[in-house]
Amino acid sequence: MKIAIMGAGLSGLACALTLEQKGITPVIFEKRREFGDRFVNCEILLSALSKPINDAIKYFSEKHKIYLNPASNIKELIIHSPHQTAVIKGNLGYTNLRGRIDNSFEKQLGQQVKSKVRFKSSKSYEKLLHEYSHVILATGDAAYAQKISSYDTAFTVKLKGANIKGDFAISSVHAWLNNDFAPQGYCYLIPISHDRANIVIAYPEYPRNKKIDSNLLWEKFKKGVANTLNQSLEIYEQFEITEYMVGICQYPRIGNTFLVGNNFGSIMPFLGFGQVAAILTGIYAALDISGQGDYQDLTKRLRKSFNNSLTLRKTMEKMSNDNFDTLVKSLKGRIGQGIFTGKLNYLKVVSKLLKPFV
Ligand SMILES: Cc1cc2nc3c(=O)[nH]c(=O)nc-3n(C[C@H](O)[C@H](O)[C@H](O)COP(=O)(O)OP(=O)(O)OC[C@H]3O[C@@H](n4cnc5c(N)ncnc54)[C@H](O)[C@@H]3O)c2cc1C
């Protein structure tokens, strides 16, 4: 068996690490110069959105010997709508770094991998398929998935973000549900450290949203953040992503090609979470290759989660700012606390109830 992994991101490196554990050595092909060679941002792992896995860091280390250090734990999630604020407290999950910064998830995984990595690779999938018996497509976008498989695009997303300097509570994450900042989308602030944070607006690129000037939304959001935090924002880095694909492939394995990470459809449409599913797909592909499972079967639960998450998104897209106020008001107190800290997969239950209506 000769195995090529195309892409040294979360799913590709998780696949390589699992294969190595099974005594199989792949070759990794990465188009960039080093692990995590891209813009810096901070992401989160929210326990409420990765059920039945409660603590993803613990799960990957204990169950799969993949070791990841978060930037911080999340002790407080502050959700803002135009006129309401809900503060949820508890062990809610973790923040983690990505990209060109020490301790980013890609760099941490890269340090654990022993397989050969060919950086600055320009090898196409077709060429790899010719030279290797198995190819893992882990390129972080769905371009190849669209080309070689049936890939259902649910929607594409525009993301506009920046890293800012200021004074931040390291364990407090802010989220905004406000159509004036991100129509049918969401915005957030995740602390990178006590004096740096990542702010982002993300919204679906439906034709009506494409007509809106994203710079205007961005200016409104920045003002909103400054008002909420009661401090001025000093931006030191910015990034913008357009046409970020959210969708799912119909066939995760085609011959000896495995679609993992975003090529599989790891981004959950509701709030764009994809890290846990990306790592899982990498692990599952490796389990299949080493004869310990069937990739199609192993990914069935993720496919269900994707569909549930899409139902929640469709519901959210219909909501006005008044609806967001009502929702956020209802998240204050025991309901919000139960959803974000309870053992039950509330979001799965809610999406099941909503399915007939969307
Ligand atoms: C701004 C932003 C914020 C996000 N926030 C969150 C969050 O808070 N929580 C969460 O769970 N998820 C979040 N996500 C989603 C999450 O980051 C992704 O789902 C996850 O990284 C996907 O992993 P992957 O392995 O598919 O791709 P990646 O980790 O992106 O890795 C892809 C790798 O493939 C390489 N590559 C690309 N093309 C080629 C090629 N032709 N040849 C060789 N190599 C190639 C890339 O350089 C990269 O190294 C966010 C995404 C974005 C964009």
Ligand as a Chemical Component Dictionary entry (heavy atoms), coordinates in Angstrom:
data_LIG
# 
_chem_comp.id                   LIG 
_chem_comp.type                 NON-POLYMER 
_chem_comp.pdbx_formal_charge   0 
_chem_comp.three_letter_code    LIG 
# 
loop_
_chem_comp_atom.comp_id 
_chem_comp_atom.atom_id 
_chem_comp_atom.alt_atom_id 
_chem_comp_atom.type_symbol 
_chem_comp_atom.charge 
_chem_comp_atom.model_Cartn_x 
_chem_comp_atom.model_Cartn_y 
_chem_comp_atom.model_Cartn_z 
_chem_comp_atom.pdbx_ordinal 
LIG C1  C1  C 0 -12.465 31.960 9.567  1  
LIG C2  C2  C 0 -12.865 30.560 9.975  2  
LIG C3  C3  C 0 -13.283 30.326 11.271 3  
LIG C4  C4  C 0 -13.659 29.040 11.669 4  
LIG N1  N1  N 0 -14.034 28.846 12.961 5  
LIG C5  C5  C 0 -14.289 27.607 13.408 6  
LIG C6  C6  C 0 -14.567 27.371 14.799 7  
LIG O1  O1  O 0 -14.607 28.303 15.618 8  
LIG N2  N2  N 0 -14.778 26.080 15.202 9  
LIG C7  C7  C 0 -14.730 25.030 14.333 10 
LIG O2  O2  O 0 -14.905 23.871 14.770 11 
LIG N3  N3  N 0 -14.480 25.222 13.003 12 
LIG C8  C8  C 0 -14.245 26.475 12.530 13 
LIG N4  N4  N 0 -13.956 26.671 11.203 14 
LIG C9  C9  C 0 -13.935 25.504 10.298 15 
LIG C10 C10 C 0 -12.642 24.677 10.434 16 
LIG O3  O3  O 0 -11.526 25.523 10.442 17 
LIG C11 C11 C 0 -12.531 23.704 9.243  18 
LIG O4  O4  O 0 -13.694 22.929 9.188  19 
LIG C12 C12 C 0 -11.329 22.755 9.346  20 
LIG O5  O5  O 0 -10.127 23.449 9.453  21 
LIG C13 C13 C 0 -11.280 21.875 8.107  22 
LIG O6  O6  O 0 -10.178 21.012 8.176  23 
LIG P1  P1  P 0 -9.551  20.425 6.828  24 
LIG O7  O7  O 0 -8.569  19.418 7.214  25 
LIG O8  O8  O 0 -10.636 20.066 5.881  26 
LIG O9  O9  O 0 -8.815  21.701 6.158  27 
LIG P2  P2  P 0 -7.596  22.568 6.675  28 
LIG O10 O10 O 0 -7.328  22.353 8.103  29 
LIG O11 O11 O 0 -7.884  23.954 6.185  30 
LIG O12 O12 O 0 -6.352  21.982 5.866  31 
LIG C14 C14 C 0 -6.266  21.978 4.466  32 
LIG C15 C15 C 0 -4.790  21.902 4.088  33 
LIG O13 O13 O 0 -4.696  21.529 2.714  34 
LIG C16 C16 C 0 -3.719  22.344 2.091  35 
LIG N5  N5  N 0 -3.995  22.349 0.647  36 
LIG C17 C17 C 0 -4.984  23.012 -0.005 37 
LIG N6  N6  N 0 -4.928  22.730 -1.329 38 
LIG C18 C18 C 0 -3.892  21.875 -1.505 39 
LIG C19 C19 C 0 -3.335  21.226 -2.640 40 
LIG N7  N7  N 0 -3.838  21.417 -3.871 41 
LIG N8  N8  N 0 -2.248  20.410 -2.457 42 
LIG C20 C20 C 0 -1.728  20.214 -1.210 43 
LIG N9  N9  N 0 -2.219  20.818 -0.103 44 
LIG C21 C21 C 0 -3.290  21.621 -0.234 45 
LIG C22 C22 C 0 -3.891  23.687 2.785  46 
LIG O14 O14 O 0 -2.761  24.517 2.603  47 
LIG C23 C23 C 0 -4.088  23.241 4.233  48 
LIG O15 O15 O 0 -2.862  23.059 4.900  49 
LIG C24 C24 C 0 -13.620 27.961 10.745 50 
LIG C25 C25 C 0 -13.222 28.198 9.418  51 
LIG C26 C26 C 0 -12.842 29.484 9.045  52 
LIG C27 C27 C 0 -12.406 29.708 7.621  53 
# 
loop_
_chem_comp_bond.comp_id 
_chem_comp_bond.atom_id_1 
_chem_comp_bond.atom_id_2 
_chem_comp_bond.value_order 
_chem_comp_bond.pdbx_ordinal 
LIG C1  C2  SING 1  
LIG C2  C3  SING 2  
LIG C2  C26 DOUB 3  
LIG C3  C4  DOUB 4  
LIG C4  N1  SING 5  
LIG C4  C24 SING 6  
LIG N1  C5  DOUB 7  
LIG C5  C6  SING 8  
LIG C5  C8  SING 9  
LIG C6  O1  DOUB 10 
LIG C6  N2  SING 11 
LIG N2  C7  SING 12 
LIG C7  O2  DOUB 13 
LIG C7  N3  SING 14 
LIG N3  C8  DOUB 15 
LIG C8  N4  SING 16 
LIG N4  C9  SING 17 
LIG N4  C24 SING 18 
LIG C9  C10 SING 19 
LIG C10 O3  SING 20 
LIG C10 C11 SING 21 
LIG C11 O4  SING 22 
LIG C11 C12 SING 23 
LIG C12 O5  SING 24 
LIG C12 C13 SING 25 
LIG C13 O6  SING 26 
LIG O6  P1  SING 27 
LIG P1  O7  DOUB 28 
LIG P1  O8  SING 29 
LIG P1  O9  SING 30 
LIG O9  P2  SING 31 
LIG P2  O10 DOUB 32 
LIG P2  O11 SING 33 
LIG P2  O12 SING 34 
LIG O12 C14 SING 35 
LIG C14 C15 SING 36 
LIG C15 O13 SING 37 
LIG C15 C23 SING 38 
LIG O13 C16 SING 39 
LIG C16 N5  SING 40 
LIG C16 C22 SING 41 
LIG N5  C17 SING 42 
LIG N5  C21 SING 43 
LIG C17 N6  DOUB 44 
LIG N6  C18 SING 45 
LIG C18 C19 SING 46 
LIG C18 C21 DOUB 47 
LIG C19 N7  SING 48 
LIG C19 N8  DOUB 49 
LIG N8  C20 SING 50 
LIG C20 N9  DOUB 51 
LIG N9  C21 SING 52 
LIG C22 O14 SING 53 
LIG C22 C23 SING 54 
LIG C23 O15 SING 55 
LIG C24 C25 DOUB 56 
LIG C25 C26 SING 57 
LIG C26 C27 SING 58 
# 
